[in-house]
Amino acid sequence: MLSAGALRAHLLAARLAGPVATSREVSLRSYRLFAARDPRALIGIDPEWSWGERDLLELMADKCGVSADPEYRTGHDVIDPERTLAALDAFAERLSAAARRGANVLLGTGHPHRLLGFYAALADALSSVGCTVLTPAQGRCVDITTRFGLRTYNLDYVRGVAFVRDPAAQRPGCETGAHTHSPLPVRTALAAAAEAGGPLPELVIGDHGWACGAGQLGFEAIGLADTDDPALFVGEAEGAVSVVVPLDDAVRSPYYRPLTRYVLNRACLSQ
């Protein structure tokens, strides 16, 4: 079993925590956009409270460990590995609870090139203990506004994990997909499940708009988030999102495997 100490060392070595690749400039820009209620930063969360830039910086310092100094404006952001470990423990507790009750679960990612393997391992483990991994709206078109204009994507699933792909991409079922922050994919999936008469998820696991969009609609949601994703941490602070794990969400895929082992062990789901 991977110990907390060994995982902490891995988090730092892989730059999942500690000084991360996400720049301070990018994070601060996201806080400015969120404070202005720009949809690109809200990614599905409709905040109940008023969040100014200083409020967001203080929140992210508390949740992630970034510097709370507003004068620190350049360089790399920092994530406290102890906060990551604590959140992974809470994440594992939610998985364990879902497994014990055989819950219906929905998993989705806006980072399919990086995080699909992490979520797919969770889907496999939950399915093996009797949970139903839902795949609603497979193949459904989703129109998403990007910096290049309105683009149409298809909702697809690989190993039980949802993501969107460009229609011009390779055959369905392959692991190529598009990076997106949009909550529209999860809204599409949930609407399709409801239209079909269910079942609906009792737990949504994901990142970006998948966690925020589901949480805002009242579904229990847990996920991963980087220092430039304040929406998830606001959702957690306001009660819309149950657990958010602070980490760099764009490192190489293999670097997430120790996190997978740790979480599944903590949730008593190791096979």
C-alpha positions as CSV (number, residue, x, y, z in Angstrom):
1,M,0.0,0.0,0.0
2,L,1.3,3.4,-1.0
3,S,1.9,5.5,2.2
4,A,1.0,9.1,2.6
5,G,4.7,9.9,2.9
6,A,5.5,8.2,-0.3
7,L,2.7,9.9,-2.1
8,R,3.7,13.2,-0.8
9,A,7.2,12.7,-2.2
10,H,5.7,11.7,-5.6
11,L,3.4,14.8,-5.6
12,L,6.5,17.0,-5.3
13,A,8.7,15.0,-7.7
14,A,6.0,15.0,-10.4
15,R,5.1,18.6,-9.7
16,L,1.5,17.7,-9.0
17,A,2.0,19.8,-5.9
18,G,4.7,22.1,-4.6
19,P,5.8,24.6,-7.4
20,V,3.5,23.6,-10.3
21,A,3.6,24.5,-14.0
22,T,0.5,26.8,-13.7
23,S,1.8,30.3,-13.7
24,R,0.7,33.0,-11.2
25,E,-0.3,35.2,-14.0
26,V,-2.7,32.6,-15.4
27,S,-4.2,32.0,-11.9
28,L,-4.7,35.7,-11.2
29,R,-6.4,36.1,-14.6
30,S,-8.8,33.4,-13.7
31,Y,-9.6,35.1,-10.4
32,R,-10.3,38.4,-12.2
33,L,-12.6,36.7,-14.7
34,F,-14.4,34.8,-12.0
35,A,-14.9,38.0,-9.9
36,A,-16.4,39.6,-13.1
37,R,-18.7,36.5,-13.4
38,D,-17.2,35.6,-16.8
39,P,-18.7,32.2,-17.9
40,R,-15.2,31.1,-19.0
41,A,-14.2,31.1,-15.4
42,L,-17.5,30.2,-13.7
43,I,-17.7,26.9,-15.7
44,G,-21.1,26.0,-14.5
45,I,-21.1,27.5,-11.0
46,D,-23.6,30.3,-10.2
47,P,-22.1,31.8,-7.0
48,E,-24.5,32.7,-4.2
49,W,-21.9,34.9,-2.5
50,S,-20.1,38.0,-3.8
51,W,-16.5,37.0,-4.7
52,G,-14.0,39.7,-5.3
53,E,-10.4,39.1,-6.5
54,R,-9.0,39.4,-2.9
55,D,-11.7,37.0,-1.6
56,L,-10.8,34.5,-4.3
57,L,-7.1,34.8,-3.5
58,E,-7.7,34.2,0.2
59,L,-9.9,31.2,-0.7
60,M,-7.3,29.7,-2.9
61,A,-4.6,30.3,-0.3
62,D,-6.7,28.4,2.2
63,K,-7.8,25.5,-0.1
64,C,-4.6,25.1,-2.2
65,G,-1.8,26.8,-0.4
66,V,-1.0,29.5,-3.1
67,S,0.5,32.7,-1.9
68,A,-2.0,35.1,-0.4
69,D,0.2,38.1,-1.2
70,P,-1.6,40.1,-3.9
71,E,1.8,41.6,-4.8
72,Y,3.1,38.3,-5.9
73,R,2.1,38.4,-9.5
74,T,4.7,36.4,-11.6
75,G,6.3,33.0,-11.5
76,H,4.9,29.6,-10.6
77,D,2.0,29.0,-8.3
78,V,2.4,26.6,-5.4
79,I,0.1,23.9,-4.1
80,D,0.6,22.6,-0.6
81,P,1.0,18.8,-0.8
82,E,-0.6,18.4,2.7
83,R,-3.8,20.0,1.4
84,T,-3.7,17.6,-1.6
85,L,-3.3,14.6,0.6
86,A,-6.1,15.7,3.0
87,A,-8.4,16.3,0.0
88,L,-7.5,12.9,-1.5
89,D,-8.5,11.2,1.8
90,A,-11.9,13.1,1.7
91,F,-12.2,12.1,-2.0
92,A,-11.6,8.4,-1.1
93,E,-14.2,8.6,1.7
94,R,-16.9,9.7,-0.9
95,L,-15.9,6.9,-3.2
96,S,-16.1,4.4,-0.4
97,A,-19.6,5.6,0.6
98,A,-20.7,5.3,-3.0
99,A,-19.3,1.8,-3.2
100,R,-21.0,0.7,0.0
101,R,-24.4,1.7,-1.3
102,G,-23.9,0.5,-4.9
103,A,-24.5,4.0,-6.2
104,N,-25.1,5.1,-9.8
105,V,-22.1,7.1,-10.8
106,L,-21.2,9.4,-13.7
107,L,-17.5,10.2,-14.5
108,G,-16.3,12.8,-17.0
109,T,-13.3,14.9,-17.8
110,G,-12.3,18.0,-19.6
111,H,-8.7,16.7,-19.6
112,P,-9.0,13.4,-21.5
113,H,-5.4,13.4,-22.6
114,R,-4.2,13.6,-19.0
115,L,-6.9,12.3,-16.7
116,L,-8.8,9.7,-18.5
117,G,-6.8,6.8,-17.0
118,F,-7.3,8.1,-13.5
119,Y,-11.0,8.2,-13.8
120,A,-11.2,5.0,-15.8
121,A,-9.5,3.1,-12.9
122,L,-12.1,4.6,-10.5
123,A,-14.9,3.5,-12.9
124,D,-13.5,0.0,-13.1
125,A,-13.2,-0.3,-9.3
126,L,-16.7,1.0,-8.6
127,S,-18.3,-1.2,-11.3
128,S,-16.5,-4.3,-9.8
129,V,-18.3,-3.7,-6.4
130,G,-21.8,-3.3,-7.9
131,C,-22.0,0.4,-8.8
132,T,-23.6,1.3,-12.1
133,V,-21.4,3.5,-14.3
134,L,-23.7,5.6,-16.4
135,T,-23.1,6.5,-20.0
136,P,-26.0,8.7,-21.0
137,A,-26.2,10.7,-24.3
138,Q,-23.3,8.9,-25.9
139,G,-22.8,10.3,-29.4
140,R,-25.0,13.4,-28.7
141,C,-23.8,16.7,-30.2
142,V,-22.7,19.5,-27.9
143,D,-22.2,23.0,-29.1
144,I,-19.5,24.8,-27.1
145,T,-18.2,28.3,-27.5
146,T,-14.4,28.4,-27.7
147,R,-11.9,31.1,-28.4
148,F,-12.2,30.0,-32.1
149,G,-16.0,30.5,-32.1
150,L,-18.8,28.0,-31.7
151,R,-17.7,24.4,-32.2
152,T,-19.7,21.2,-32.3
153,Y,-18.4,18.2,-30.4
154,N,-19.7,14.7,-29.8
155,L,-20.1,13.3,-26.3
156,D,-18.3,10.0,-26.0
157,Y,-17.3,7.4,-23.4
158,V,-14.1,5.4,-23.1
159,R,-13.9,2.8,-20.2
160,G,-16.9,4.5,-18.6
161,V,-15.5,8.0,-18.7
162,A,-17.2,10.8,-20.6
163,F,-15.5,13.5,-22.6
164,V,-16.1,15.4,-25.9
165,R,-14.3,14.9,-29.1
166,D,-14.2,16.7,-32.4
167,P,-16.4,14.9,-35.0
168,A,-13.4,14.9,-37.3
169,A,-11.4,12.9,-34.8
170,Q,-10.7,9.2,-35.1
171,R,-13.2,6.4,-34.7
172,P,-15.5,6.4,-31.6
173,G,-14.0,4.5,-28.7
174,C,-10.5,5.8,-29.2
175,E,-8.9,7.8,-26.4
176,T,-8.6,11.1,-28.3
177,G,-10.6,14.0,-27.0
178,A,-10.9,17.7,-26.6
179,H,-9.8,19.8,-23.7
180,T,-12.8,21.9,-22.3
181,H,-13.9,23.7,-19.2
182,S,-17.5,23.8,-20.4
183,P,-20.4,22.5,-18.2
184,L,-22.5,21.8,-21.3
185,P,-21.3,18.2,-21.7
186,V,-22.5,17.2,-18.2
187,R,-25.7,19.1,-18.6
188,T,-26.3,17.2,-21.9
189,A,-25.6,13.9,-20.2
190,L,-27.8,14.6,-17.2
191,A,-30.7,15.9,-19.4
192,A,-30.5,12.8,-21.5
193,A,-30.6,10.6,-18.4
194,A,-33.6,12.5,-17.1
195,E,-35.4,12.4,-20.5
196,A,-34.9,8.6,-20.6
197,G,-36.5,8.2,-17.2
198,G,-33.2,7.6,-15.4
199,P,-31.3,6.3,-13.7
200,L,-29.6,9.5,-12.5
201,P,-26.2,9.6,-10.9
202,E,-25.9,9.7,-7.1
203,L,-22.3,10.8,-7.5
204,V,-20.5,12.7,-10.3
205,I,-16.8,12.5,-10.5
206,G,-14.8,14.8,-12.7
207,D,-13.1,18.1,-13.2
208,H,-13.8,21.5,-14.7
209,G,-17.4,21.8,-15.9
210,W,-18.2,18.2,-15.1
211,A,-17.9,18.8,-11.4
212,C,-19.2,22.4,-11.4
213,G,-22.1,21.8,-13.7
214,A,-23.3,18.7,-11.8
215,G,-22.9,20.3,-8.4
216,Q,-24.8,23.4,-9.4
217,L,-27.7,21.2,-10.5
218,G,-27.8,19.6,-7.1
219,F,-25.9,16.3,-7.7
220,E,-23.2,15.3,-5.3
221,A,-19.9,16.0,-7.1
222,I,-16.3,15.5,-6.3
223,G,-13.3,16.4,-8.5
224,L,-9.8,17.6,-9.2
225,A,-8.7,21.2,-9.8
226,D,-5.7,23.3,-10.5
227,T,-4.8,26.8,-9.1
228,D,-6.4,28.5,-12.1
229,D,-9.8,26.7,-11.5
230,P,-11.4,28.8,-8.7
231,A,-14.9,27.8,-9.6
232,L,-14.5,24.3,-8.1
233,F,-13.2,25.7,-4.8
234,V,-16.0,28.3,-4.7
235,G,-18.4,25.5,-5.3
236,E,-16.9,23.6,-2.4
237,A,-17.0,26.7,-0.1
238,E,-20.6,27.3,-0.9
239,G,-21.6,23.6,-0.7
240,A,-22.3,22.9,-4.3
241,V,-19.3,20.6,-4.7
242,S,-18.5,18.1,-2.0
243,V,-14.7,17.6,-2.4
244,V,-12.1,19.2,-4.5
245,V,-8.5,17.9,-4.7
246,P,-5.9,20.7,-5.4
247,L,-3.3,19.5,-7.9
248,D,-1.8,20.3,-11.3
249,D,-4.3,18.8,-13.7
250,A,-2.1,18.7,-16.8
251,V,1.0,16.7,-16.1
252,R,1.8,13.4,-17.9
253,S,-0.9,10.7,-17.5
254,P,1.4,8.1,-15.8
255,Y,2.1,10.6,-13.0
256,Y,-1.5,10.2,-11.7
257,R,-1.2,6.4,-11.3
258,P,0.1,6.6,-7.7
259,L,-2.8,8.8,-6.8
260,T,-5.1,6.2,-8.2
261,R,-3.5,3.5,-6.1
262,Y,-3.6,5.7,-3.0
263,V,-7.3,6.6,-3.4
264,L,-8.5,3.1,-4.2
265,N,-6.6,1.7,-1.2
266,R,-8.0,4.4,1.1
267,A,-11.5,3.6,-0.3
268,C,-11.0,-0.1,0.2
269,L,-11.5,-0.6,-3.5
270,S,-8.1,-2.1,-4.5
271,Q,-8.5,-5.2,-6.7
